[in-house]
């Protein structure tokens, strides 16, 4: 079990620590609902230093990214980030990730913690053009400062105008007394804010200054459990639940990051799938009766036929209702359709709705 650089601080703060993706991680501090609410209405900080970072450089870096990623990274300008995925050769997804263009011939790929080794091996295997690859995952930390008060709370820590950093753009700038920190207007909560990339040796100083600067704004540390409820209210996919080695990006509603303007791994088969149409689709649903949907619960139609499976589910703190994501057959995927979630062998009524569930 690996420790992140700030494990000792989370333990001092009374975090409940759990093993997650091979790391000892803070899952909650004062409780999921309170932490969730802090991010939706104020500002909270997540330590997500378990995420992986790969640096791809040199004249062939973009060629490799274009080959392994579904989105078109040639469209990126310096200081821009892009959500994308790594398709496998059998129609599924190796991982979803973010590509940051630092400058020409220099890109940072940020991948899911549970997939660091798998992704590295996969990209290395496709690297027939000899692009320069470096795995920085063990050397870097990542803090996600999220919520509507994030800009105001953090502005005193940098000379960069935080309000000028557009969504999915970033700056390499001074932050919390450290030079050359990546300040990125990304995040997985739907409530705005920033992600801060710095070296492990710098993160304790950054954490302390972030907590100090945010004190008057009610900043609190937030655990992984609230990160999950926040992303689910937005209908964002979680790798291992909603997307996996056996789900295609088109089935998962990720056609918008699947660009057939170039060739990439398995692009021909995915293009064919797009033309012929998918047979199942990832949908959002809200329960209309009491119950909480969980991963792998079956989904039935009104006649009791099994039409799909739940991939994520929770009681949504901002909505005070049970919500979930799941795959169902295309014929049963229209918003407004009544479905039934099999909870402990009892069919519980739900309605298919458009995501995001939380409208802000």
SULZIWO-V376385 format. One record per run of one state. SS is the DSSP state (hx for helix, st for strand, lp for the rest). FROM is the first residue (numbers start at 0). TO is the last residue. If there is no record, write none. Layout:
SS_FROM_TO, SS_FROM_TO
This chain:
lp_0_0, st_1_2, lp_3_5, hx_6_11, lp_12_14, st_15_19, lp_20_21, st_22_27, lp_28_30, hx_31_40, lp_41_42, st_43_46, lp_47_50, st_51_56, lp_57_59, hx_60_67, st_68_68, lp_69_71, hx_72_74, lp_75_78, st_79_86, lp_87_91, st_92_102, lp_103_104, st_105_110, lp_111_111, hx_112_125, lp_126_130, st_131_134, lp_135_138, st_139_145, lp_146_148, hx_149_156, lp_157_160, hx_161_163, lp_164_167, st_168_174, lp_175_176, st_177_183, lp_184_191, st_192_198, hx_199_212, lp_213_213, hx_214_216, lp_217_218, st_219_221, lp_222_222, hx_223_232, lp_233_237, st_238_238, lp_239_241, st_242_242, lp_243_253, hx_254_256, lp_257_265, hx_266_275, lp_276_278, st_279_286, lp_287_296, st_297_299, lp_300_304, st_305_315, lp_316_319, st_320_328, hx_329_331, lp_332_336, st_337_342, lp_343_344, st_345_352, lp_353_359
